[in-house]
Amino acid sequence: MPCKMTKNQLTKLAVPYIEIDVSQDPDSVRTLRALGYRTTPVVQVDLPDGSDYWDGYRPDRIRALAYLVKGQGV
């Protein structure tokens, strides 16, 4: 459910995203585990000064991301 809620919120706020289904991509599972994540979704945001990650449904982080996207005219 957290994955679906995250996707719905990103779509509602017009934040573009790329979905990777970890059930279909074993390499992505290894990558996420190496980063220390054990739950999904894991959201990766590429920023000018590096990448930011979080896991789970985080409406606060999604709203902040939508604000950044809107400010960049993306």
PQR file of N, CA, C, O and H, with PARSE charges and radii, in Angstrom:
ATOM      1  N   MET A   1       0.798  -1.203   0.000 -0.4000 1.5000
ATOM      2  CA  MET A   1       0.000   0.000   0.000 -0.0000 2.0000
ATOM      3  C   MET A   1       0.846   1.275   0.000  0.5500 1.7000
ATOM      4  O   MET A   1       0.466   2.232  -0.675 -0.5500 1.4000
ATOM      5  N   PRO A   2       1.979   1.343   0.723 -0.5600 1.5000
ATOM      6  CA  PRO A   2       2.766   2.566   0.691  0.2800 2.0000
ATOM      7  C   PRO A   2       3.262   2.915  -0.720  0.5500 1.7000
ATOM      8  O   PRO A   2       3.383   4.092  -1.059 -0.5500 1.4000
ATOM      9  N   CYS A   3       3.546   1.910  -1.531 -0.4000 1.5000
ATOM     10  CA  CYS A   3       4.000   2.172  -2.901 -0.0000 2.0000
ATOM     11  C   CYS A   3       2.894   2.855  -3.698  0.5500 1.7000
ATOM     12  O   CYS A   3       3.125   3.856  -4.377 -0.5500 1.4000
ATOM     13  H   CYS A   3       3.448   0.954  -1.256  0.4000 1.0000
ATOM     14  N   LYS A   4       1.700   2.304  -3.604 -0.4000 1.5000
ATOM     15  CA  LYS A   4       0.568   2.866  -4.345 -0.0000 2.0000
ATOM     16  C   LYS A   4       0.256   4.285  -3.871  0.5500 1.7000
ATOM     17  O   LYS A   4      -0.021   5.167  -4.684 -0.5500 1.4000
ATOM     18  H   LYS A   4       1.512   1.491  -3.052  0.4000 1.0000
ATOM     19  N   MET A   5       0.300   4.501  -2.565 -0.4000 1.5000
ATOM     20  CA  MET A   5       0.017   5.828  -2.023 -0.0000 2.0000
ATOM     21  C   MET A   5       1.078   6.833  -2.481  0.5500 1.7000
ATOM     22  O   MET A   5       0.754   7.979  -2.794 -0.5500 1.4000
ATOM     23  H   MET A   5       0.524   3.785  -1.905  0.4000 1.0000
ATOM     24  N   THR A   6       2.331   6.410  -2.520 -0.4000 1.5000
ATOM     25  CA  THR A   6       3.406   7.293  -2.970 -0.0000 2.0000
ATOM     26  C   THR A   6       3.219   7.649  -4.443  0.5500 1.7000
ATOM     27  O   THR A   6       3.318   8.817  -4.818 -0.5500 1.4000
ATOM     28  H   THR A   6       2.594   5.479  -2.266  0.4000 1.0000
ATOM     29  N   LYS A   7       2.951   6.655  -5.270 -0.4000 1.5000
ATOM     30  CA  LYS A   7       2.735   6.916  -6.701 -0.0000 2.0000
ATOM     31  C   LYS A   7       1.541   7.837  -6.917  0.5500 1.7000
ATOM     32  O   LYS A   7       1.602   8.759  -7.731 -0.5500 1.4000
ATOM     33  H   LYS A   7       2.870   5.706  -4.965  0.4000 1.0000
ATOM     34  N   ASN A   8       0.457   7.589  -6.191 -0.4000 1.5000
ATOM     35  CA  ASN A   8      -0.738   8.433  -6.336 -0.0000 2.0000
ATOM     36  C   ASN A   8      -0.441   9.880  -5.965  0.5500 1.7000
ATOM     37  O   ASN A   8      -0.875  10.802  -6.655 -0.5500 1.4000
ATOM     38  H   ASN A   8       0.407   6.840  -5.530  0.4000 1.0000
ATOM     39  N   GLN A   9       0.291  10.079  -4.883 -0.4000 1.5000
ATOM     40  CA  GLN A   9       0.612  11.444  -4.435 -0.0000 2.0000
ATOM     41  C   GLN A   9       1.551  12.137  -5.423  0.5500 1.7000
ATOM     42  O   GLN A   9       1.362  13.313  -5.734 -0.5500 1.4000
ATOM     43  H   GLN A   9       0.643   9.330  -4.322  0.4000 1.0000
ATOM     44  N   LEU A  10       2.554  11.420  -5.913 -0.4000 1.5000
ATOM     45  CA  LEU A  10       3.458  12.008  -6.906 -0.0000 2.0000
ATOM     46  C   LEU A  10       2.688  12.413  -8.151  0.5500 1.7000
ATOM     47  O   LEU A  10       2.911  13.493  -8.699 -0.5500 1.4000
ATOM     48  H   LEU A  10       2.707  10.464  -5.660  0.4000 1.0000
ATOM     49  N   THR A  11       1.786  11.553  -8.601 -0.4000 1.5000
ATOM     50  CA  THR A  11       0.977  11.852  -9.789 -0.0000 2.0000
ATOM     51  C   THR A  11       0.072  13.051  -9.535  0.5500 1.7000
ATOM     52  O   THR A  11      -0.016  13.955 -10.365 -0.5500 1.4000
ATOM     53  H   THR A  11       1.605  10.676  -8.157  0.4000 1.0000
ATOM     54  N   LYS A  12      -0.603  13.056  -8.381 -0.4000 1.5000
ATOM     55  CA  LYS A  12      -1.517  14.151  -8.035 -0.0000 2.0000
ATOM     56  C   LYS A  12      -0.796  15.493  -8.020  0.5500 1.7000
ATOM     57  O   LYS A  12      -1.354  16.504  -8.445 -0.5500 1.4000
ATOM     58  H   LYS A  12      -0.531  12.322  -7.707  0.4000 1.0000
ATOM     59  N   LEU A  13       0.445  15.503  -7.531 -0.4000 1.5000
ATOM     60  CA  LEU A  13       1.208  16.747  -7.431 -0.0000 2.0000
ATOM     61  C   LEU A  13       2.060  17.019  -8.668  0.5500 1.7000
ATOM     62  O   LEU A  13       2.880  17.937  -8.672 -0.5500 1.4000
ATOM     63  H   LEU A  13       0.898  14.681  -7.186  0.4000 1.0000
ATOM     64  N   ALA A  14       1.865  16.224  -9.708 -0.4000 1.5000
ATOM     65  CA  ALA A  14       2.553  16.399 -10.993 -0.0000 2.0000
ATOM     66  C   ALA A  14       4.075  16.327 -10.874  0.5500 1.7000
ATOM     67  O   ALA A  14       4.799  17.086 -11.518 -0.5500 1.4000
ATOM     68  H   ALA A  14       1.199  15.478  -9.704  0.4000 1.0000
ATOM     69  N   VAL A  15       4.540  15.405 -10.044 -0.4000 1.5000
ATOM     70  CA  VAL A  15       5.971  15.179  -9.901 -0.0000 2.0000
ATOM     71  C   VAL A  15       6.346  14.003 -10.810  0.5500 1.7000
ATOM     72  O   VAL A  15       5.873  12.887 -10.596 -0.5500 1.4000
ATOM     73  H   VAL A  15       3.951  14.788  -9.522  0.4000 1.0000
ATOM     74  N   PRO A  16       7.176  14.238 -11.806 -0.5600 1.5000
ATOM     75  CA  PRO A  16       7.549  13.123 -12.679  0.2800 2.0000
ATOM     76  C   PRO A  16       8.381  12.091 -11.922  0.5500 1.7000
ATOM     77  O   PRO A  16       9.182  12.439 -11.055 -0.5500 1.4000
ATOM     78  N   TYR A  17       8.182  10.828 -12.257 -0.4000 1.5000
ATOM     79  CA  TYR A  17       8.939   9.772 -11.587 -0.0000 2.0000
ATOM     80  C   TYR A  17       9.108   8.583 -12.527  0.5500 1.7000
ATOM     81  O   TYR A  17       8.392   8.434 -13.517 -0.5500 1.4000
ATOM     82  H   TYR A  17       7.531  10.545 -12.961  0.4000 1.0000
ATOM     83  N   ILE A  18      10.068   7.756 -12.186 -0.4000 1.5000
ATOM     84  CA  ILE A  18      10.301   6.500 -12.882 -0.0000 2.0000
ATOM     85  C   ILE A  18      10.082   5.401 -11.865  0.5500 1.7000
ATOM     86  O   ILE A  18      10.687   5.399 -10.794 -0.5500 1.4000
ATOM     87  H   ILE A  18      10.649   7.877 -11.381  0.4000 1.0000
ATOM     88  N   GLU A  19       9.218   4.474 -12.206 -0.4000 1.5000
ATOM     89  CA  GLU A  19       8.919   3.367 -11.297 -0.0000 2.0000
ATOM     90  C   GLU A  19       9.781   2.156 -11.653  0.5500 1.7000
ATOM     91  O   GLU A  19       9.891   1.773 -12.818 -0.5500 1.4000
ATOM     92  H   GLU A  19       8.726   4.475 -13.076  0.4000 1.0000
ATOM     93  N   ILE A  20      10.379   1.572 -10.640 -0.4000 1.5000
ATOM     94  CA  ILE A  20      11.124   0.328 -10.807 -0.0000 2.0000
ATOM     95  C   ILE A  20      10.463  -0.700  -9.908  0.5500 1.7000
ATOM     96  O   ILE A  20      10.429  -0.540  -8.688 -0.5500 1.4000
ATOM     97  H   ILE A  20      10.290   1.883  -9.694  0.4000 1.0000
ATOM     98  N   ASP A  21       9.946  -1.740 -10.504 -0.4000 1.5000
ATOM     99  CA  ASP A  21       9.270  -2.804  -9.761 -0.0000 2.0000
ATOM    100  C   ASP A  21      10.321  -3.787  -9.258  0.5500 1.7000
ATOM    101  O   ASP A  21      10.862  -4.576 -10.033 -0.5500 1.4000
ATOM    102  H   ASP A  21       9.973  -1.870 -11.495  0.4000 1.0000
ATOM    103  N   VAL A  22      10.606  -3.738  -7.968 -0.4000 1.5000
ATOM    104  CA  VAL A  22      11.665  -4.591  -7.420 -0.0000 2.0000
ATOM    105  C   VAL A  22      11.327  -6.072  -7.522  0.5500 1.7000
ATOM    106  O   VAL A  22      12.223  -6.915  -7.484 -0.5500 1.4000
ATOM    107  H   VAL A  22      10.167  -3.097  -7.339  0.4000 1.0000
ATOM    108  N   SER A  23      10.051  -6.394  -7.652 -0.4000 1.5000
ATOM    109  CA  SER A  23       9.693  -7.805  -7.809 -0.0000 2.0000
ATOM    110  C   SER A  23      10.110  -8.333  -9.174  0.5500 1.7000
ATOM    111  O   SER A  23      10.162  -9.545  -9.385 -0.5500 1.4000
ATOM    112  H   SER A  23       9.323  -5.709  -7.683  0.4000 1.0000
ATOM    113  N   GLN A  24      10.409  -7.428 -10.100 -0.4000 1.5000
ATOM    114  CA  GLN A  24      10.823  -7.805 -11.445 -0.0000 2.0000
ATOM    115  C   GLN A  24      12.290  -7.492 -11.724  0.5500 1.7000
ATOM    116  O   GLN A  24      12.793  -7.792 -12.806 -0.5500 1.4000
ATOM    117  H   GLN A  24      10.367  -6.444  -9.928  0.4000 1.0000
ATOM    118  N   ASP A  25      12.974  -6.896 -10.764 -0.4000 1.5000
ATOM    119  CA  ASP A  25      14.351  -6.432 -10.994 -0.0000 2.0000
ATOM    120  C   ASP A  25      15.243  -6.780  -9.802  0.5500 1.7000
ATOM    121  O   ASP A  25      15.398  -5.972  -8.887 -0.5500 1.4000
ATOM    122  H   ASP A  25      12.565  -6.652  -9.884  0.4000 1.0000
ATOM    123  N   PRO A  26      15.836  -7.989  -9.809 -0.5600 1.5000
ATOM    124  CA  PRO A  26      16.666  -8.405  -8.674  0.2800 2.0000
ATOM    125  C   PRO A  26      17.866  -7.488  -8.420  0.5500 1.7000
ATOM    126  O   PRO A  26      18.296  -7.352  -7.275 -0.5500 1.4000
ATOM    127  N   ASP A  27      18.408  -6.864  -9.454 -0.4000 1.5000
ATOM    128  CA  ASP A  27      19.539  -5.947  -9.258 -0.0000 2.0000
ATOM    129  C   ASP A  27      19.140  -4.756  -8.398  0.5500 1.7000
ATOM    130  O   ASP A  27      19.923  -4.293  -7.568 -0.5500 1.4000
ATOM    131  H   ASP A  27      18.058  -6.975 -10.384  0.4000 1.0000
ATOM    132  N   SER A  28      17.934  -4.266  -8.594 -0.4000 1.5000
ATOM    133  CA  SER A  28      17.490  -3.122  -7.796 -0.0000 2.0000
ATOM    134  C   SER A  28      17.339  -3.509  -6.322  0.5500 1.7000
ATOM    135  O   SER A  28      17.600  -2.694  -5.437 -0.5500 1.4000
ATOM    136  H   SER A  28      17.298  -4.643  -9.268  0.4000 1.0000
ATOM    137  N   VAL A  29      16.923  -4.735  -6.060 -0.4000 1.5000
ATOM    138  CA  VAL A  29      16.809  -5.204  -4.673 -0.0000 2.0000
ATOM    139  C   VAL A  29      18.188  -5.201  -4.016  0.5500 1.7000
ATOM    140  O   VAL A  29      18.336  -4.739  -2.885 -0.5500 1.4000
ATOM    141  H   VAL A  29      16.711  -5.397  -6.779  0.4000 1.0000
ATOM    142  N   ARG A  30      19.190  -5.710  -4.716 -0.4000 1.5000
ATOM    143  CA  ARG A  30      20.554  -5.724  -4.170 -0.0000 2.0000
ATOM    144  C   ARG A  30      21.049  -4.296  -3.904  0.5500 1.7000
ATOM    145  O   ARG A  30      21.678  -4.032  -2.880 -0.5500 1.4000
ATOM    146  H   ARG A  30      19.071  -6.085  -5.635  0.4000 1.0000
ATOM    147  N   THR A  31      20.765  -3.394  -4.822 -0.4000 1.5000
ATOM    148  CA  THR A  31      21.191  -2.002  -4.663 -0.0000 2.0000
ATOM    149  C   THR A  31      20.535  -1.378  -3.435  0.5500 1.7000
ATOM    150  O   THR A  31      21.213  -0.734  -2.634 -0.5500 1.4000
ATOM    151  H   THR A  31      20.254  -3.609  -5.655  0.4000 1.0000
ATOM    152  N   LEU A  32      19.237  -1.560  -3.280 -0.4000 1.5000
ATOM    153  CA  LEU A  32      18.524  -0.983  -2.141 -0.0000 2.0000
ATOM    154  C   LEU A  32      19.004  -1.576  -0.822  0.5500 1.7000
ATOM    155  O   LEU A  32      19.153  -0.855   0.165 -0.5500 1.4000
ATOM    156  H   LEU A  32      18.686  -2.083  -3.930  0.4000 1.0000
ATOM    157  N   ARG A  33      19.245  -2.867  -0.798 -0.4000 1.5000
ATOM    158  CA  ARG A  33      19.760  -3.497   0.424 -0.0000 2.0000
ATOM    159  C   ARG A  33      21.146  -2.970   0.767  0.5500 1.7000
ATOM    160  O   ARG A  33      21.466  -2.764   1.938 -0.5500 1.4000
ATOM    161  H   ARG A  33      19.125  -3.453  -1.600  0.4000 1.0000
ATOM    162  N   ALA A  34      21.974  -2.751  -0.264 -0.4000 1.5000
ATOM    163  CA  ALA A  34      23.319  -2.206  -0.028 -0.0000 2.0000
ATOM    164  C   ALA A  34      23.234  -0.800   0.563  0.5500 1.7000
ATOM    165  O   ALA A  34      24.114  -0.388   1.318 -0.5500 1.4000
ATOM    166  H   ALA A  34      21.715  -2.919  -1.215  0.4000 1.0000
ATOM    167  N   LEU A  35      22.183  -0.068   0.221 -0.4000 1.5000
ATOM    168  CA  LEU A  35      21.977   1.276   0.768 -0.0000 2.0000
ATOM    169  C   LEU A  35      21.356   1.231   2.167  0.5500 1.7000
ATOM    170  O   LEU A  35      21.227   2.264   2.826 -0.5500 1.4000
ATOM    171  H   LEU A  35      21.468  -0.403  -0.393  0.4000 1.0000
ATOM    172  N   GLY A  36      20.974   0.040   2.615 -0.4000 1.5000
ATOM    173  CA  GLY A  36      20.425  -0.109   3.953 -0.0000 2.0000
ATOM    174  C   GLY A  36      18.911  -0.141   4.030  0.5500 1.7000
ATOM    175  O   GLY A  36      18.356  -0.143   5.129 -0.5500 1.4000
ATOM    176  H   GLY A  36      21.079  -0.799   2.080  0.4000 1.0000
ATOM    177  N   TYR A  37      18.225  -0.166   2.892 -0.4000 1.5000
ATOM    178  CA  TYR A  37      16.763  -0.166   2.893 -0.0000 2.0000
ATOM    179  C   TYR A  37      16.231  -1.583   2.916  0.5500 1.7000
ATOM    180  O   TYR A  37      16.759  -2.473   2.249 -0.5500 1.4000
ATOM    181  H   TYR A  37      18.676  -0.165   1.999  0.4000 1.0000
ATOM    182  N   ARG A  38      15.178  -1.781   3.692 -0.4000 1.5000
ATOM    183  CA  ARG A  38      14.551  -3.101   3.807 -0.0000 2.0000
ATOM    184  C   ARG A  38      13.063  -3.054   3.471  0.5500 1.7000
ATOM    185  O   ARG A  38      12.410  -4.094   3.387 -0.5500 1.4000
ATOM    186  H   ARG A  38      14.749  -1.058   4.234  0.4000 1.0000
ATOM    187  N   THR A  39      12.520  -1.833   3.277 -0.4000 1.5000
ATOM    188  CA  THR A  39      11.105  -1.688   2.964 -0.0000 2.0000
ATOM    189  C   THR A  39      10.956  -0.847   1.701  0.5500 1.7000
ATOM    190  O   THR A  39      11.864  -0.113   1.311 -0.5500 1.4000
ATOM    191  H   THR A  39      13.051  -0.988   3.345  0.4000 1.0000
ATOM    192  N   THR A  40       9.807  -0.969   1.081 -0.4000 1.5000
ATOM    193  CA  THR A  40       9.490  -0.171  -0.097 -0.0000 2.0000
ATOM    194  C   THR A  40       8.280   0.690   0.217  0.5500 1.7000
ATOM    195  O   THR A  40       7.521   0.389   1.138 -0.5500 1.4000
ATOM    196  H   THR A  40       9.069  -1.565   1.398  0.4000 1.0000
ATOM    197  N   PRO A  41       8.101   1.747  -0.538 -0.5600 1.5000
ATOM    198  CA  PRO A  41       8.934   2.196  -1.638  0.2800 2.0000
ATOM    199  C   PRO A  41      10.194   2.897  -1.136  0.5500 1.7000
ATOM    200  O   PRO A  41      10.256   3.382  -0.006 -0.5500 1.4000
ATOM    201  N   VAL A  42      11.173   2.931  -1.997 -0.4000 1.5000
ATOM    202  CA  VAL A  42      12.349   3.770  -1.781 -0.0000 2.0000
ATOM    203  C   VAL A  42      12.312   4.826  -2.872  0.5500 1.7000
ATOM    204  O   VAL A  42      12.257   4.507  -4.060 -0.5500 1.4000
ATOM    205  H   VAL A  42      11.122   2.538  -2.915  0.4000 1.0000
ATOM    206  N   VAL A  43      12.342   6.071  -2.463 -0.4000 1.5000
ATOM    207  CA  VAL A  43      12.307   7.185  -3.414 -0.0000 2.0000
ATOM    208  C   VAL A  43      13.709   7.769  -3.483  0.5500 1.7000
ATOM    209  O   VAL A  43      14.319   8.082  -2.461 -0.5500 1.4000
ATOM    210  H   VAL A  43      12.387   6.331  -1.499  0.4000 1.0000
ATOM    211  N   GLN A  44      14.204   7.909  -4.698 -0.4000 1.5000
ATOM    212  CA  GLN A  44      15.508   8.539  -4.933 -0.0000 2.0000
ATOM    213  C   GLN A  44      15.259   9.838  -5.676  0.5500 1.7000
ATOM    214  O   GLN A  44      14.571   9.860  -6.697 -0.5500 1.4000
ATOM    215  H   GLN A  44      13.707   7.655  -5.529  0.4000 1.0000
ATOM    216  N   VAL A  45      15.814  10.900  -5.167 -0.4000 1.5000
ATOM    217  CA  VAL A  45      15.701  12.212  -5.798 -0.0000 2.0000
ATOM    218  C   VAL A  45      17.111  12.664  -6.147  0.5500 1.7000
ATOM    219  O   VAL A  45      17.972  12.774  -5.274 -0.5500 1.4000
ATOM    220  H   VAL A  45      16.373  10.881  -4.338  0.4000 1.0000
ATOM    221  N   ASP A  46      17.338  12.924  -7.426 -0.4000 1.5000
ATOM    222  CA  ASP A  46      18.647  13.410  -7.860 -0.0000 2.0000
ATOM    223  C   ASP A  46      18.647  14.931  -7.811  0.5500 1.7000
ATOM    224  O   ASP A  46      17.861  15.594  -8.489 -0.5500 1.4000
ATOM    225  H   ASP A  46      16.638  12.835  -8.134  0.4000 1.0000
ATOM    226  N   LEU A  47      19.539  15.462  -7.001 -0.4000 1.5000
ATOM    227  CA  LEU A  47      19.668  16.901  -6.796 -0.0000 2.0000
ATOM    228  C   LEU A  47      21.023  17.365  -7.323  0.5500 1.7000
ATOM    229  O   LEU A  47      21.917  16.541  -7.516 -0.5500 1.4000
ATOM    230  H   LEU A  47      20.177  14.924  -6.451  0.4000 1.0000
ATOM    231  N   PRO A  48      21.192  18.654  -7.557 -0.5600 1.5000
ATOM    232  CA  PRO A  48      22.483  19.142  -8.057  0.2800 2.0000
ATOM    233  C   PRO A  48      23.667  18.761  -7.172  0.5500 1.7000
ATOM    234  O   PRO A  48      24.775  18.562  -7.669 -0.5500 1.4000
ATOM    235  N   ASP A  49      23.438  18.661  -5.871 -0.4000 1.5000
ATOM    236  CA  ASP A  49      24.545  18.353  -4.965 -0.0000 2.0000
ATOM    237  C   ASP A  49      24.571  16.887  -4.522  0.5500 1.7000
ATOM    238  O   ASP A  49      25.250  16.553  -3.551 -0.5500 1.4000
ATOM    239  H   ASP A  49      22.538  18.823  -5.467  0.4000 1.0000
ATOM    240  N   GLY A  50      23.853  16.022  -5.208 -0.4000 1.5000
ATOM    241  CA  GLY A  50      23.848  14.599  -4.886 -0.0000 2.0000
ATOM    242  C   GLY A  50      22.442  14.041  -4.832  0.5500 1.7000
ATOM    243  O   GLY A  50      21.472  14.739  -5.130 -0.5500 1.4000
ATOM    244  H   GLY A  50      23.302  16.293  -5.996  0.4000 1.0000
ATOM    245  N   SER A  51      22.339  12.788  -4.452 -0.4000 1.5000
ATOM    246  CA  SER A  51      21.036  12.131  -4.381 -0.0000 2.0000
ATOM    247  C   SER A  51      20.521  12.111  -2.953  0.5500 1.7000
ATOM    248  O   SER A  51      21.290  12.029  -1.995 -0.5500 1.4000
ATOM    249  H   SER A  51      23.127  12.222  -4.210  0.4000 1.0000
ATOM    250  N   ASP A  52      19.205  12.187  -2.832 -0.4000 1.5000
ATOM    251  CA  ASP A  52      18.523  12.066  -1.554 -0.0000 2.0000
ATOM    252  C   ASP A  52      17.606  10.849  -1.657  0.5500 1.7000
ATOM    253  O   ASP A  52      17.007  10.610  -2.706 -0.5500 1.4000
ATOM    254  H   ASP A  52      18.580  12.253  -3.610  0.4000 1.0000
ATOM    255  N   TYR A  53      17.496  10.090  -0.587 -0.4000 1.5000
ATOM    256  CA  TYR A  53      16.662   8.898  -0.562 -0.0000 2.0000
ATOM    257  C   TYR A  53      15.766   8.916   0.661  0.5500 1.7000
ATOM    258  O   TYR A  53      16.104   9.510   1.684 -0.5500 1.4000
ATOM    259  H   TYR A  53      17.982  10.285   0.265  0.4000 1.0000
ATOM    260  N   TRP A  54      14.620   8.260   0.547 -0.4000 1.5000
ATOM    261  CA  TRP A  54      13.813   7.936   1.709 -0.0000 2.0000
ATOM    262  C   TRP A  54      12.981   6.706   1.391  0.5500 1.7000
ATOM    263  O   TRP A  54      12.784   6.348   0.230 -0.5500 1.4000
ATOM    264  H   TRP A  54      14.345   7.777  -0.285  0.4000 1.0000
ATOM    265  N   ASP A  55      12.499   6.069   2.449 -0.4000 1.5000
ATOM    266  CA  ASP A  55      11.641   4.910   2.231 -0.0000 2.0000
ATOM    267  C   ASP A  55      10.305   5.133   2.898  0.5500 1.7000
ATOM    268  O   ASP A  55      10.158   5.976   3.783 -0.5500 1.4000
ATOM    269  H   ASP A  55      12.659   6.360   3.393  0.4000 1.0000
ATOM    270  N   GLY A  56       9.331   4.352   2.448 -0.4000 1.5000
ATOM    271  CA  GLY A  56       7.985   4.441   2.992 -0.0000 2.0000
ATOM    272  C   GLY A  56       7.195   5.594   2.390  0.5500 1.7000
ATOM    273  O   GLY A  56       7.716   6.387   1.605 -0.5500 1.4000
ATOM    274  H   GLY A  56       9.451   3.668   1.729  0.4000 1.0000
ATOM    275  N   TYR A  57       5.948   5.668   2.769 -0.4000 1.5000
ATOM    276  CA  TYR A  57       5.091   6.755   2.308 -0.0000 2.0000
ATOM    277  C   TYR A  57       5.362   7.973   3.161  0.5500 1.7000
ATOM    278  O   TYR A  57       5.088   7.973   4.361 -0.5500 1.4000
ATOM    279  H   TYR A  57       5.524   5.025   3.406  0.4000 1.0000
ATOM    280  N   ARG A  58       5.900   9.016   2.544 -0.4000 1.5000
ATOM    281  CA  ARG A  58       6.286  10.234   3.263 -0.0000 2.0000
ATOM    282  C   ARG A  58       5.642  11.447   2.589  0.5500 1.7000
ATOM    283  O   ARG A  58       6.294  12.120   1.790 -0.5500 1.4000
ATOM    284  H   ARG A  58       6.123   9.016   1.569  0.4000 1.0000
ATOM    285  N   PRO A  59       4.384  11.734   2.894 -0.5600 1.5000
ATOM    286  CA  PRO A  59       3.708  12.864   2.250  0.2800 2.0000
ATOM    287  C   PRO A  59       4.424  14.190   2.461  0.5500 1.7000
ATOM    288  O   PRO A  59       4.370  15.059   1.591 -0.5500 1.4000
ATOM    289  N   ASP A  60       5.097  14.365   3.601 -0.4000 1.5000
ATOM    290  CA  ASP A  60       5.834  15.603   3.843 -0.0000 2.0000
ATOM    291  C   ASP A  60       6.976  15.761   2.842  0.5500 1.7000
ATOM    292  O   ASP A  60       7.191  16.850   2.309 -0.5500 1.4000
ATOM    293  H   ASP A  60       5.141  13.659   4.308  0.4000 1.0000
ATOM    294  N   ARG A  61       7.693  14.699   2.592 -0.4000 1.5000
ATOM    295  CA  ARG A  61       8.813  14.743   1.644 -0.0000 2.0000
ATOM    296  C   ARG A  61       8.304  14.900   0.212  0.5500 1.7000
ATOM    297  O   ARG A  61       8.928  15.581  -0.601 -0.5500 1.4000
ATOM    298  H   ARG A  61       7.518  13.814   3.025  0.4000 1.0000
ATOM    299  N   ILE A  62       7.179  14.273  -0.092 -0.4000 1.5000
ATOM    300  CA  ILE A  62       6.604  14.386  -1.438 -0.0000 2.0000
ATOM    301  C   ILE A  62       6.157  15.815  -1.688  0.5500 1.7000
ATOM    302  O   ILE A  62       6.377  16.346  -2.777 -0.5500 1.4000
ATOM    303  H   ILE A  62       6.672  13.720   0.569  0.4000 1.0000
ATOM    304  N   ARG A  63       5.536  16.447  -0.707 -0.4000 1.5000
ATOM    305  CA  ARG A  63       5.117  17.855  -0.867 -0.0000 2.0000
ATOM    306  C   ARG A  63       6.332  18.757  -1.075  0.5500 1.7000
ATOM    307  O   ARG A  63       6.300  19.659  -1.913 -0.5500 1.4000
ATOM    308  H   ARG A  63       5.358  16.016   0.178  0.4000 1.0000
ATOM    309  N   ALA A  64       7.397  18.519  -0.319 -0.4000 1.5000
ATOM    310  CA  ALA A  64       8.620  19.315  -0.489 -0.0000 2.0000
ATOM    311  C   ALA A  64       9.202  19.106  -1.879  0.5500 1.7000
ATOM    312  O   ALA A  64       9.663  20.056  -2.513 -0.5500 1.4000
ATOM    313  H   ALA A  64       7.423  17.786   0.361  0.4000 1.0000
ATOM    314  N   LEU A  65       9.181  17.878  -2.349 -0.4000 1.5000
ATOM    315  CA  LEU A  65       9.676  17.578  -3.694 -0.0000 2.0000
ATOM    316  C   LEU A  65       8.819  18.276  -4.747  0.5500 1.7000
ATOM    317  O   LEU A  65       9.349  18.819  -5.717 -0.5500 1.4000
ATOM    318  H   LEU A  65       8.807  17.107  -1.834  0.4000 1.0000
ATOM    319  N   ALA A  66       7.504  18.266  -4.563 -0.4000 1.5000
ATOM    320  CA  ALA A  66       6.609  18.946  -5.507 -0.0000 2.0000
ATOM    321  C   ALA A  66       6.908  20.435  -5.544  0.5500 1.7000
ATOM    322  O   ALA A  66       6.860  21.055  -6.606 -0.5500 1.4000
ATOM    323  H   ALA A  66       7.074  17.825  -3.776  0.4000 1.0000
ATOM    324  N   TYR A  67       7.215  21.007  -4.400 -0.4000 1.5000
ATOM    325  CA  TYR A  67       7.563  22.431  -4.316 -0.0000 2.0000
ATOM    326  C   TYR A  67       8.829  22.693  -5.126  0.5500 1.7000
ATOM    327  O   TYR A  67       8.896  23.671  -5.870 -0.5500 1.4000
ATOM    328  H   TYR A  67       7.254  20.503  -3.537  0.4000 1.0000
ATOM    329  N   LEU A  68       9.824  21.836  -4.988 -0.4000 1.5000
ATOM    330  CA  LEU A  68      11.082  22.010  -5.752 -0.0000 2.0000
ATOM    331  C   LEU A  68      10.831  21.879  -7.240  0.5500 1.7000
ATOM    332  O   LEU A  68      11.350  22.667  -8.031 -0.5500 1.4000
ATOM    333  H   LEU A  68       9.770  21.041  -4.383  0.4000 1.0000
ATOM    334  N   VAL A  69      10.040  20.893  -7.626 -0.4000 1.5000
ATOM    335  CA  VAL A  69       9.761  20.673  -9.046 -0.0000 2.0000
ATOM    336  C   VAL A  69       9.017  21.875  -9.625  0.5500 1.7000
ATOM    337  O   VAL A  69       9.334  22.342 -10.719 -0.5500 1.4000
ATOM    338  H   VAL A  69       9.618  20.253  -6.983  0.4000 1.0000
ATOM    339  N   LYS A  70       8.041  22.363  -8.894 -0.4000 1.5000
ATOM    340  CA  LYS A  70       7.264  23.515  -9.364 -0.0000 2.0000
ATOM    341  C   LYS A  70       8.165  24.742  -9.522  0.5500 1.7000
ATOM    342  O   LYS A  70       8.020  25.499 -10.483 -0.5500 1.4000
ATOM    343  H   LYS A  70       7.783  21.984  -8.005  0.4000 1.0000
ATOM    344  N   GLY A  71       9.088  24.939  -8.590 -0.4000 1.5000
ATOM    345  CA  GLY A  71       9.994  26.073  -8.644 -0.0000 2.0000
ATOM    346  C   GLY A  71      10.988  26.002  -9.796  0.5500 1.7000
ATOM    347  O   GLY A  71      11.515  27.027 -10.229 -0.5500 1.4000
ATOM    348  H   GLY A  71       9.205  24.324  -7.810  0.4000 1.0000
ATOM    349  N   GLN A  72      11.244  24.794 -10.295 -0.4000 1.5000
ATOM    350  CA  GLN A  72      12.163  24.624 -11.411 -0.0000 2.0000
ATOM    351  C   GLN A  72      11.449  24.604 -12.744  0.5500 1.7000
ATOM    352  O   GLN A  72      12.087  24.519 -13.793 -0.5500 1.4000
ATOM    353  H   GLN A  72      10.816  23.962  -9.944  0.4000 1.0000
ATOM    354  N   GLY A  73      10.116  24.681 -12.712 -0.4000 1.5000
ATOM    355  CA  GLY A  73       9.360  24.677 -13.941 -0.0000 2.0000
ATOM    356  C   GLY A  73       9.393  23.339 -14.662  0.5500 1.7000
ATOM    357  O   GLY A  73       9.221  23.275 -15.879 -0.5500 1.4000
ATOM    358  H   GLY A  73       9.598  24.750 -11.860  0.4000 1.0000
ATOM    359  N   VAL A  74       9.615  22.273 -13.902 -0.4000 1.5000
ATOM    360  CA  VAL A  74       9.654  20.933 -14.503 -0.0000 2.0000
ATOM    361  C   VAL A  74       8.254  20.401 -14.626  0.5500 1.7000
ATOM    362  O   VAL A  74       8.058  19.285 -15.107 -0.5500 1.4000
ATOM    363  H   VAL A  74       9.755  22.326 -12.914  0.4000 1.0000
TER
END
